[in-house]
Amino acid sequence: MLLNAAGRQHLAALCGVEEDVLARALPSWGQEDAKLSAGKNAVPAAAWRTGGAIAGPVAFGCRLCAARRTGTAVRVVRYAPRWERACVRHERWLLDADANQPLEHLDLRGVPEVAAAQRRWTGVARRAVRAGVEPERVFALAHAVVARWWGQALTWERETIWPRRLHQVAGGNAGTELERWRIVGRDAVVFPEVVAVADALLDPTMAELAWRASGGLRPQMRGGDDPFCHRLGERVDRDWLGPLAATDYGGPLTSWRGAVIRIRRGAGGPPGYDNDPWWLRQEHQPATMAGQLRVLGKEKKAPGSGRMWRAAVPAEQRTLITRTIESAEEQLLQLRGAQTGPAADVAQQLLRNLRHSAALIDNAWKRTVLAAANAGIPLEEVAQWADMSPDALMNMLTTGQEHKG
């Protein structure tokens, strides 16, 4: 609830509490609204607004901290940004309170690097202020970059850090509910990398690397040996990540680099989002836990044989197939974007992206067929889905298993 000045004075008088005390207790206390009357003669007035839009994400509080302060172990809900979700004292990660799921926290005792990252964030936030950037904007961009990586990580054969953390916060093993745990545990699991990326993007050395990789005043297409992405991979303890990040076009990291380069070339227009490295496009904002859980719930309720397939195929296989399809979709969308440069280079890049998309789609198709067959779904039904004869399908599956072996 937002109050005008008269309303704040009236509430303070009713409560018998000083206004500065209420300002510390109520996040909305100092918020104004154009629809509320102002001035000396204004009457007390209030307006309802969505809490998350005014004061930020809503999270559970730590019950143990509440019991320590009040003597009563009760459910606590508070406005808490994602960089304040770790209760360092009790080694808990506090989850979103608006996701309609039973857990209030995740156990961080097996992943001390998460709490350590929260302590490091304080220094990163100070560095952002010194650079003239709001820390929350730096965090939002870094979170979007790493969340995009999280969506791709199921296809990263060398990724071992995140799976270990995810199983730890899931109580030791995510088991058959991998999809749900990937949603619930994402922000806790990736938090150390978010802080590391935020720190890296504030480093002038990284901006210089991005500038050099672009060719400076003589633009050139970037490849898998991009020194900026190589160094970024090192800063998140993944030396192998550079080529993968370098060939991931169209995400928030690409937008950040583009703005940095345009500013250095003097090619930016008037002040605005196009030449603001920290501006996060709406399409790059990660899905919330609540949104992802709603989608997952709808998928599980889907009728027909698709539901049978979902029930029979292991969660890890289903998620991997989904991510592969999403990667193909992303590649195809990039073909519609504006392309600049010599015609031969542009054509080569377009064909390379199209070939990669086709390979991803073919890979997803084969994985789906194999997963369905391995789950015990009748071969005739799988063949009908794939628009193949049962014999041709059997031959493909047999050949695939031989190559795999």
C-alpha beads as a LAMMPS data file, in Angstrom:
LAMMPS data file: protein, C-alpha beads

405 atoms
404 bonds

1 atom types
1 bond types

-500.0 500.0 xlo xhi
-500.0 500.0 ylo yhi
-500.0 500.0 zlo zhi

Masses

1 110.0

Atoms # bond

1 1 1 0.000 0.000 0.000
2 1 1 1.328 3.431 -1.005
3 1 1 0.426 6.468 1.097
4 1 1 0.649 10.156 0.383
5 1 1 2.321 12.463 2.908
6 1 1 -0.935 13.070 4.763
7 1 1 -1.594 9.349 4.878
8 1 1 1.855 8.631 6.302
9 1 1 1.379 11.240 8.999
10 1 1 -2.034 9.827 9.859
11 1 1 -0.738 6.245 10.083
12 1 1 2.192 7.295 12.266
13 1 1 -0.203 9.075 14.621
14 1 1 -2.522 6.053 14.809
15 1 1 0.392 3.684 15.526
16 1 1 2.174 5.992 17.910
17 1 1 5.385 5.302 16.010
18 1 1 7.754 7.864 14.545
19 1 1 7.755 8.163 10.753
20 1 1 11.475 7.404 10.459
21 1 1 10.918 4.110 12.288
22 1 1 8.086 3.156 9.932
23 1 1 10.284 4.098 6.988
24 1 1 12.804 1.475 8.076
25 1 1 10.103 -1.148 8.645
26 1 1 7.953 -0.633 5.543
27 1 1 9.654 -0.812 2.104
28 1 1 6.835 1.145 0.469
29 1 1 6.937 4.013 2.973
30 1 1 8.837 6.481 0.817
31 1 1 7.263 5.456 -2.502
32 1 1 5.149 8.061 -4.260
33 1 1 2.334 7.673 -6.752
34 1 1 1.059 10.264 -9.212
35 1 1 -2.562 9.274 -8.506
36 1 1 -2.274 10.263 -4.845
37 1 1 -3.032 13.845 -3.914
38 1 1 -0.191 15.896 -2.485
39 1 1 0.226 19.282 -0.875
40 1 1 -0.454 20.797 2.519
41 1 1 -4.236 20.522 2.296
42 1 1 -4.369 16.983 0.893
43 1 1 -6.423 14.400 2.749
44 1 1 -4.924 11.009 3.665
45 1 1 -5.026 8.721 0.636
46 1 1 -3.685 5.285 -0.300
47 1 1 -3.249 3.144 -3.415
48 1 1 -2.787 -0.608 -3.726
49 1 1 0.154 -1.848 -5.762
50 1 1 1.796 -5.242 -6.344
51 1 1 4.453 -5.569 -3.666
52 1 1 7.037 -7.208 -5.910
53 1 1 6.822 -4.370 -8.423
54 1 1 7.469 -1.752 -5.719
55 1 1 9.935 -3.377 -3.326
56 1 1 11.393 -6.264 -5.331
57 1 1 11.117 -10.054 -5.066
58 1 1 9.272 -11.601 -2.133
59 1 1 11.141 -14.353 -0.294
60 1 1 10.766 -16.449 2.812
61 1 1 12.739 -15.387 5.844
62 1 1 14.842 -17.753 7.923
63 1 1 12.681 -19.327 10.635
64 1 1 15.707 -19.945 12.831
65 1 1 16.677 -16.276 12.688
66 1 1 13.074 -15.317 13.471
67 1 1 13.026 -17.697 16.451
68 1 1 16.309 -16.262 17.698
69 1 1 14.880 -12.748 17.667
70 1 1 11.294 -13.385 18.739
71 1 1 11.384 -16.696 20.589
72 1 1 8.803 -18.150 18.191
73 1 1 9.481 -20.269 15.099
74 1 1 6.983 -18.867 12.592
75 1 1 6.862 -18.423 8.841
76 1 1 8.416 -15.129 7.811
77 1 1 8.049 -13.412 4.437
78 1 1 10.114 -10.423 3.422
79 1 1 11.224 -8.428 0.410
80 1 1 14.719 -9.702 -0.406
81 1 1 16.795 -9.218 -3.561
82 1 1 18.520 -12.333 -4.902
83 1 1 21.907 -11.247 -3.609
84 1 1 20.571 -11.438 -0.014
85 1 1 19.046 -14.921 -0.120
86 1 1 21.717 -16.843 1.793
87 1 1 21.342 -16.978 5.569
88 1 1 25.044 -17.279 6.360
89 1 1 24.422 -18.048 10.052
90 1 1 22.201 -21.070 9.378
91 1 1 23.488 -22.002 5.909
92 1 1 20.162 -21.726 4.115
93 1 1 19.103 -20.331 0.763
94 1 1 15.734 -18.564 1.092
95 1 1 13.354 -19.263 -1.776
96 1 1 10.773 -17.126 -3.550
97 1 1 7.583 -16.921 -1.490
98 1 1 5.230 -16.470 -4.453
99 1 1 5.896 -19.743 -6.278
100 1 1 3.199 -21.862 -4.576
101 1 1 5.599 -24.666 -3.659
102 1 1 6.169 -26.141 -0.175
103 1 1 9.867 -25.419 0.390
104 1 1 10.958 -22.289 2.240
105 1 1 14.704 -22.820 1.959
106 1 1 17.473 -24.995 0.544
107 1 1 20.255 -26.481 2.662
108 1 1 23.627 -24.882 1.824
109 1 1 25.782 -26.911 4.205
110 1 1 27.244 -28.909 1.317
111 1 1 27.891 -25.848 -0.872
112 1 1 29.726 -23.235 1.232
113 1 1 30.753 -21.367 -1.921
114 1 1 27.205 -19.949 -2.174
115 1 1 27.406 -18.103 1.155
116 1 1 30.968 -17.059 0.302
117 1 1 29.683 -15.515 -2.932
118 1 1 27.128 -13.474 -0.987
119 1 1 29.938 -12.029 1.123
120 1 1 31.888 -11.211 -2.068
121 1 1 28.875 -9.445 -3.576
122 1 1 29.254 -6.587 -1.086
123 1 1 32.598 -5.674 -2.662
124 1 1 31.183 -6.044 -6.188
125 1 1 28.303 -3.708 -5.312
126 1 1 30.749 -1.085 -4.022
127 1 1 32.732 -1.393 -7.257
128 1 1 29.530 -0.814 -9.257
129 1 1 28.756 2.348 -7.297
130 1 1 32.274 3.646 -7.923
131 1 1 31.743 2.963 -11.635
132 1 1 28.514 4.976 -11.590
133 1 1 26.221 1.971 -12.099
134 1 1 23.375 0.835 -9.870
135 1 1 24.411 -2.518 -8.317
136 1 1 20.974 -4.033 -8.937
137 1 1 21.359 -3.430 -12.683
138 1 1 24.764 -5.104 -12.708
139 1 1 23.357 -8.071 -10.807
140 1 1 20.322 -8.361 -13.092
141 1 1 22.498 -8.492 -16.204
142 1 1 24.928 -11.022 -14.709
143 1 1 22.018 -13.148 -13.497
144 1 1 20.513 -13.133 -16.998
145 1 1 23.848 -14.187 -18.541
146 1 1 24.331 -17.083 -16.139
147 1 1 20.676 -18.161 -16.262
148 1 1 21.067 -18.458 -20.033
149 1 1 24.108 -20.678 -19.462
150 1 1 22.064 -22.721 -17.000
151 1 1 19.520 -23.407 -19.721
152 1 1 22.272 -24.659 -22.029
153 1 1 24.310 -26.570 -19.445
154 1 1 22.593 -29.940 -19.900
155 1 1 24.449 -30.246 -23.200
156 1 1 27.810 -29.269 -21.682
157 1 1 29.637 -32.554 -21.293
158 1 1 32.402 -30.989 -19.178
159 1 1 30.081 -29.270 -16.707
160 1 1 30.465 -30.909 -13.281
161 1 1 30.118 -28.033 -10.808
162 1 1 26.434 -27.255 -11.191
163 1 1 25.207 -30.897 -11.136
164 1 1 27.093 -31.474 -7.887
165 1 1 25.619 -28.366 -6.283
166 1 1 22.120 -29.161 -7.507
167 1 1 22.159 -32.646 -6.007
168 1 1 23.495 -31.194 -2.745
169 1 1 20.701 -28.615 -2.351
170 1 1 18.172 -31.286 -3.366
171 1 1 19.095 -33.299 -0.302
172 1 1 21.794 -35.420 -1.900
173 1 1 20.088 -36.513 -5.119
174 1 1 17.545 -34.777 -7.361
175 1 1 16.337 -38.245 -8.392
176 1 1 13.381 -38.437 -10.745
177 1 1 12.367 -34.802 -10.143
178 1 1 15.321 -33.255 -11.936
179 1 1 13.164 -30.795 -13.870
180 1 1 11.534 -29.426 -10.716
181 1 1 14.842 -29.211 -8.861
182 1 1 16.455 -27.380 -11.789
183 1 1 13.744 -24.754 -11.374
184 1 1 13.736 -24.566 -7.570
185 1 1 17.504 -24.762 -7.173
186 1 1 18.662 -22.601 -10.090
187 1 1 19.273 -19.304 -8.304
188 1 1 21.144 -20.906 -5.414
189 1 1 23.255 -23.169 -7.618
190 1 1 24.366 -20.467 -10.063
191 1 1 24.818 -17.674 -7.506
192 1 1 28.639 -17.909 -7.268
193 1 1 28.898 -17.619 -11.056
194 1 1 26.492 -14.652 -11.092
195 1 1 28.729 -12.762 -8.661
196 1 1 31.830 -13.713 -10.679
197 1 1 30.279 -12.516 -13.957
198 1 1 29.106 -9.259 -12.352
199 1 1 32.633 -8.676 -11.081
200 1 1 34.088 -9.460 -14.517
201 1 1 31.763 -7.121 -16.426
202 1 1 32.728 -4.263 -14.120
203 1 1 36.420 -4.864 -14.838
204 1 1 37.792 -2.373 -17.429
205 1 1 40.180 -5.102 -18.576
206 1 1 37.234 -7.206 -19.762
207 1 1 35.789 -4.265 -21.701
208 1 1 39.176 -3.844 -23.352
209 1 1 39.219 -7.530 -24.319
210 1 1 35.732 -7.204 -25.825
211 1 1 36.915 -4.188 -27.810
212 1 1 39.980 -5.972 -29.158
213 1 1 38.000 -9.121 -30.004
214 1 1 35.620 -7.008 -32.092
215 1 1 38.484 -5.749 -34.245
216 1 1 38.406 -2.277 -32.738
217 1 1 37.840 0.321 -35.423
218 1 1 38.074 -2.413 -38.079
219 1 1 35.125 -4.707 -37.256
220 1 1 35.595 -8.430 -37.709
221 1 1 33.475 -11.521 -37.094
222 1 1 34.217 -13.216 -33.819
223 1 1 35.096 -16.890 -33.634
224 1 1 35.496 -19.605 -31.048
225 1 1 38.928 -18.326 -29.989
226 1 1 37.416 -15.076 -28.660
227 1 1 39.807 -13.834 -25.906
228 1 1 36.972 -12.081 -24.035
229 1 1 34.920 -15.273 -23.699
230 1 1 38.047 -17.289 -22.890
231 1 1 38.864 -14.970 -19.999
232 1 1 35.243 -14.948 -18.821
233 1 1 35.307 -18.745 -18.735
234 1 1 38.425 -18.630 -16.590
235 1 1 36.768 -16.239 -14.163
236 1 1 33.940 -18.718 -13.555
237 1 1 36.427 -21.621 -13.176
238 1 1 35.567 -23.165 -16.543
239 1 1 38.520 -22.942 -18.903
240 1 1 36.541 -24.827 -21.555
241 1 1 33.582 -22.416 -21.624
242 1 1 35.157 -19.804 -23.924
243 1 1 34.293 -21.348 -27.330
244 1 1 30.724 -22.132 -26.204
245 1 1 30.108 -18.584 -24.981
246 1 1 31.754 -17.126 -28.100
247 1 1 29.327 -18.890 -30.441
248 1 1 26.219 -18.075 -28.381
249 1 1 24.732 -15.112 -30.209
250 1 1 21.723 -13.006 -29.346
251 1 1 21.829 -13.171 -25.541
252 1 1 22.402 -10.546 -22.822
253 1 1 26.173 -10.983 -22.985
254 1 1 26.126 -10.149 -26.692
255 1 1 24.034 -7.043 -25.969
256 1 1 26.501 -5.909 -23.289
257 1 1 29.437 -6.346 -25.649
258 1 1 27.628 -4.582 -28.461
259 1 1 26.918 -1.522 -26.309
260 1 1 30.513 -1.384 -25.056
261 1 1 31.842 -1.561 -28.613
262 1 1 29.395 1.029 -29.987
263 1 1 30.373 3.479 -27.261
264 1 1 34.076 3.021 -28.012
265 1 1 33.515 3.481 -31.727
266 1 1 31.423 6.556 -31.125
267 1 1 28.634 4.896 -33.059
268 1 1 26.004 5.156 -30.332
269 1 1 23.015 7.408 -30.722
270 1 1 21.501 9.694 -28.087
271 1 1 21.442 8.420 -24.491
272 1 1 19.180 5.401 -24.262
273 1 1 19.048 1.640 -24.051
274 1 1 20.936 1.027 -27.301
275 1 1 24.216 2.343 -25.929
276 1 1 23.673 1.375 -22.290
277 1 1 25.688 -1.790 -21.503
278 1 1 23.600 -2.470 -18.388
279 1 1 20.188 -2.284 -20.026
280 1 1 18.537 -5.707 -19.880
281 1 1 16.049 -6.432 -22.639
282 1 1 12.759 -7.941 -21.603
283 1 1 13.314 -11.034 -23.735
284 1 1 16.608 -11.666 -21.916
285 1 1 15.100 -11.590 -18.427
286 1 1 15.158 -15.082 -16.878
287 1 1 11.857 -16.777 -16.112
288 1 1 10.928 -16.714 -12.443
289 1 1 10.520 -19.817 -10.334
290 1 1 6.772 -19.255 -10.167
291 1 1 6.482 -18.961 -13.941
292 1 1 8.580 -22.047 -14.617
293 1 1 6.666 -24.157 -12.104
294 1 1 3.362 -23.131 -13.684
295 1 1 4.626 -24.229 -17.105
296 1 1 5.914 -27.508 -15.672
297 1 1 2.569 -28.156 -14.002
298 1 1 0.683 -27.585 -17.254
299 1 1 3.028 -29.897 -19.149
300 1 1 2.527 -32.700 -16.626
301 1 1 -1.253 -32.366 -16.959
302 1 1 -1.123 -32.565 -20.755
303 1 1 -3.503 -35.296 -22.011
304 1 1 -2.822 -38.122 -24.439
305 1 1 0.204 -40.206 -25.296
306 1 1 2.514 -37.246 -24.662
307 1 1 1.638 -37.611 -21.005
308 1 1 2.514 -41.319 -21.117
309 1 1 5.866 -40.468 -22.704
310 1 1 6.566 -37.831 -20.053
311 1 1 5.737 -40.255 -17.270
312 1 1 7.951 -42.998 -18.672
313 1 1 11.037 -41.113 -19.894
314 1 1 13.562 -40.079 -17.207
315 1 1 13.434 -36.404 -16.278
316 1 1 17.053 -35.813 -17.262
317 1 1 16.426 -37.113 -20.796
318 1 1 13.264 -35.017 -21.179
319 1 1 15.034 -31.867 -20.024
320 1 1 17.993 -32.487 -22.336
321 1 1 15.656 -32.887 -25.315
322 1 1 13.801 -29.696 -24.392
323 1 1 17.028 -27.710 -24.137
324 1 1 18.231 -29.038 -27.485
325 1 1 15.009 -27.898 -29.165
326 1 1 15.265 -24.484 -27.502
327 1 1 18.841 -24.126 -28.753
328 1 1 17.700 -24.899 -32.292
329 1 1 14.902 -22.351 -31.994
330 1 1 17.366 -19.723 -30.781
331 1 1 19.669 -20.405 -33.727
332 1 1 16.809 -20.088 -36.199
333 1 1 15.640 -16.814 -34.669
334 1 1 19.105 -15.403 -35.158
335 1 1 18.777 -15.956 -38.910
336 1 1 16.078 -13.275 -38.919
337 1 1 18.301 -10.681 -37.248
338 1 1 20.073 -7.895 -39.016
339 1 1 23.398 -8.997 -40.501
340 1 1 26.171 -6.607 -41.437
341 1 1 29.539 -7.007 -43.071
342 1 1 30.879 -8.336 -46.384
343 1 1 28.324 -10.424 -48.262
344 1 1 30.535 -13.533 -48.320
345 1 1 31.117 -13.404 -44.545
346 1 1 27.445 -12.855 -43.797
347 1 1 26.380 -15.711 -46.074
348 1 1 28.952 -18.012 -44.514
349 1 1 27.727 -17.190 -41.003
350 1 1 24.060 -17.642 -41.955
351 1 1 24.745 -21.022 -43.531
352 1 1 26.805 -22.094 -40.524
353 1 1 23.967 -21.153 -38.156
354 1 1 21.391 -22.890 -40.344
355 1 1 23.489 -26.055 -40.508
356 1 1 23.922 -25.979 -36.729
357 1 1 20.153 -25.554 -36.261
358 1 1 19.428 -28.518 -38.514
359 1 1 21.901 -30.657 -36.554
360 1 1 20.285 -29.661 -33.252
361 1 1 16.803 -30.497 -34.544
362 1 1 17.961 -33.857 -35.882
363 1 1 19.677 -34.591 -32.583
364 1 1 16.525 -33.723 -30.614
365 1 1 14.404 -35.901 -32.904
366 1 1 16.685 -38.916 -32.455
367 1 1 16.936 -38.428 -28.700
368 1 1 13.133 -38.264 -28.436
369 1 1 12.616 -41.446 -30.425
370 1 1 15.298 -43.319 -28.499
371 1 1 14.006 -42.144 -25.121
372 1 1 10.454 -43.200 -25.982
373 1 1 11.590 -46.643 -27.152
374 1 1 13.801 -47.170 -24.104
375 1 1 10.900 -46.181 -21.863
376 1 1 8.928 -49.172 -23.094
377 1 1 6.442 -47.402 -25.343
378 1 1 5.381 -49.808 -28.127
379 1 1 7.667 -49.570 -31.154
380 1 1 4.708 -49.337 -33.543
381 1 1 3.423 -46.264 -31.731
382 1 1 6.839 -44.607 -31.695
383 1 1 7.235 -45.350 -35.406
384 1 1 3.869 -43.717 -36.086
385 1 1 4.947 -40.574 -34.207
386 1 1 8.200 -40.477 -36.177
387 1 1 6.440 -41.122 -39.510
388 1 1 8.618 -44.192 -40.114
389 1 1 8.080 -47.884 -40.595
390 1 1 8.788 -50.037 -37.508
391 1 1 11.599 -51.818 -39.406
392 1 1 13.298 -48.540 -40.358
393 1 1 12.959 -47.310 -36.792
394 1 1 14.432 -50.522 -35.396
395 1 1 17.341 -50.258 -37.834
396 1 1 18.003 -46.641 -36.785
397 1 1 17.912 -47.510 -33.088
398 1 1 20.181 -50.503 -33.565
399 1 1 22.674 -48.489 -35.611
400 1 1 22.632 -45.708 -33.035
401 1 1 23.339 -48.099 -30.194
402 1 1 26.228 -49.704 -32.151
403 1 1 27.815 -46.297 -32.777
404 1 1 27.307 -45.379 -29.135
405 1 1 28.964 -48.564 -27.993

Bonds

1 1 1 2
2 1 2 3
3 1 3 4
4 1 4 5
5 1 5 6
6 1 6 7
7 1 7 8
8 1 8 9
9 1 9 10
10 1 10 11
11 1 11 12
12 1 12 13
13 1 13 14
14 1 14 15
15 1 15 16
16 1 16 17
17 1 17 18
18 1 18 19
19 1 19 20
20 1 20 21
21 1 21 22
22 1 22 23
23 1 23 24
24 1 24 25
25 1 25 26
26 1 26 27
27 1 27 28
28 1 28 29
29 1 29 30
30 1 30 31
31 1 31 32
32 1 32 33
33 1 33 34
34 1 34 35
35 1 35 36
36 1 36 37
37 1 37 38
38 1 38 39
39 1 39 40
40 1 40 41
41 1 41 42
42 1 42 43
43 1 43 44
44 1 44 45
45 1 45 46
46 1 46 47
47 1 47 48
48 1 48 49
49 1 49 50
50 1 50 51
51 1 51 52
52 1 52 53
53 1 53 54
54 1 54 55
55 1 55 56
56 1 56 57
57 1 57 58
58 1 58 59
59 1 59 60
60 1 60 61
61 1 61 62
62 1 62 63
63 1 63 64
64 1 64 65
65 1 65 66
66 1 66 67
67 1 67 68
68 1 68 69
69 1 69 70
70 1 70 71
71 1 71 72
72 1 72 73
73 1 73 74
74 1 74 75
75 1 75 76
76 1 76 77
77 1 77 78
78 1 78 79
79 1 79 80
80 1 80 81
81 1 81 82
82 1 82 83
83 1 83 84
84 1 84 85
85 1 85 86
86 1 86 87
87 1 87 88
88 1 88 89
89 1 89 90
90 1 90 91
91 1 91 92
92 1 92 93
93 1 93 94
94 1 94 95
95 1 95 96
96 1 96 97
97 1 97 98
98 1 98 99
99 1 99 100
100 1 100 101
101 1 101 102
102 1 102 103
103 1 103 104
104 1 104 105
105 1 105 106
106 1 106 107
107 1 107 108
108 1 108 109
109 1 109 110
110 1 110 111
111 1 111 112
112 1 112 113
113 1 113 114
114 1 114 115
115 1 115 116
116 1 116 117
117 1 117 118
118 1 118 119
119 1 119 120
120 1 120 121
121 1 121 122
122 1 122 123
123 1 123 124
124 1 124 125
125 1 125 126
126 1 126 127
127 1 127 128
128 1 128 129
129 1 129 130
130 1 130 131
131 1 131 132
132 1 132 133
133 1 133 134
134 1 134 135
135 1 135 136
136 1 136 137
137 1 137 138
138 1 138 139
139 1 139 140
140 1 140 141
141 1 141 142
142 1 142 143
143 1 143 144
144 1 144 145
145 1 145 146
146 1 146 147
147 1 147 148
148 1 148 149
149 1 149 150
150 1 150 151
151 1 151 152
152 1 152 153
153 1 153 154
154 1 154 155
155 1 155 156
156 1 156 157
157 1 157 158
158 1 158 159
159 1 159 160
160 1 160 161
161 1 161 162
162 1 162 163
163 1 163 164
164 1 164 165
165 1 165 166
166 1 166 167
167 1 167 168
168 1 168 169
169 1 169 170
170 1 170 171
171 1 171 172
172 1 172 173
173 1 173 174
174 1 174 175
175 1 175 176
176 1 176 177
177 1 177 178
178 1 178 179
179 1 179 180
180 1 180 181
181 1 181 182
182 1 182 183
183 1 183 184
184 1 184 185
185 1 185 186
186 1 186 187
187 1 187 188
188 1 188 189
189 1 189 190
190 1 190 191
191 1 191 192
192 1 192 193
193 1 193 194
194 1 194 195
195 1 195 196
196 1 196 197
197 1 197 198
198 1 198 199
199 1 199 200
200 1 200 201
201 1 201 202
202 1 202 203
203 1 203 204
204 1 204 205
205 1 205 206
206 1 206 207
207 1 207 208
208 1 208 209
209 1 209 210
210 1 210 211
211 1 211 212
212 1 212 213
213 1 213 214
214 1 214 215
215 1 215 216
216 1 216 217
217 1 217 218
218 1 218 219
219 1 219 220
220 1 220 221
221 1 221 222
222 1 222 223
223 1 223 224
224 1 224 225
225 1 225 226
226 1 226 227
227 1 227 228
228 1 228 229
229 1 229 230
230 1 230 231
231 1 231 232
232 1 232 233
233 1 233 234
234 1 234 235
235 1 235 236
236 1 236 237
237 1 237 238
238 1 238 239
239 1 239 240
240 1 240 241
241 1 241 242
242 1 242 243
243 1 243 244
244 1 244 245
245 1 245 246
246 1 246 247
247 1 247 248
248 1 248 249
249 1 249 250
250 1 250 251
251 1 251 252
252 1 252 253
253 1 253 254
254 1 254 255
255 1 255 256
256 1 256 257
257 1 257 258
258 1 258 259
259 1 259 260
260 1 260 261
261 1 261 262
262 1 262 263
263 1 263 264
264 1 264 265
265 1 265 266
266 1 266 267
267 1 267 268
268 1 268 269
269 1 269 270
270 1 270 271
271 1 271 272
272 1 272 273
273 1 273 274
274 1 274 275
275 1 275 276
276 1 276 277
277 1 277 278
278 1 278 279
279 1 279 280
280 1 280 281
281 1 281 282
282 1 282 283
283 1 283 284
284 1 284 285
285 1 285 286
286 1 286 287
287 1 287 288
288 1 288 289
289 1 289 290
290 1 290 291
291 1 291 292
292 1 292 293
293 1 293 294
294 1 294 295
295 1 295 296
296 1 296 297
297 1 297 298
298 1 298 299
299 1 299 300
300 1 300 301
301 1 301 302
302 1 302 303
303 1 303 304
304 1 304 305
305 1 305 306
306 1 306 307
307 1 307 308
308 1 308 309
309 1 309 310
310 1 310 311
311 1 311 312
312 1 312 313
313 1 313 314
314 1 314 315
315 1 315 316
316 1 316 317
317 1 317 318
318 1 318 319
319 1 319 320
320 1 320 321
321 1 321 322
322 1 322 323
323 1 323 324
324 1 324 325
325 1 325 326
326 1 326 327
327 1 327 328
328 1 328 329
329 1 329 330
330 1 330 331
331 1 331 332
332 1 332 333
333 1 333 334
334 1 334 335
335 1 335 336
336 1 336 337
337 1 337 338
338 1 338 339
339 1 339 340
340 1 340 341
341 1 341 342
342 1 342 343
343 1 343 344
344 1 344 345
345 1 345 346
346 1 346 347
347 1 347 348
348 1 348 349
349 1 349 350
350 1 350 351
351 1 351 352
352 1 352 353
353 1 353 354
354 1 354 355
355 1 355 356
356 1 356 357
357 1 357 358
358 1 358 359
359 1 359 360
360 1 360 361
361 1 361 362
362 1 362 363
363 1 363 364
364 1 364 365
365 1 365 366
366 1 366 367
367 1 367 368
368 1 368 369
369 1 369 370
370 1 370 371
371 1 371 372
372 1 372 373
373 1 373 374
374 1 374 375
375 1 375 376
376 1 376 377
377 1 377 378
378 1 378 379
379 1 379 380
380 1 380 381
381 1 381 382
382 1 382 383
383 1 383 384
384 1 384 385
385 1 385 386
386 1 386 387
387 1 387 388
388 1 388 389
389 1 389 390
390 1 390 391
391 1 391 392
392 1 392 393
393 1 393 394
394 1 394 395
395 1 395 396
396 1 396 397
397 1 397 398
398 1 398 399
399 1 399 400
400 1 400 401
401 1 401 402
402 1 402 403
403 1 403 404
404 1 404 405
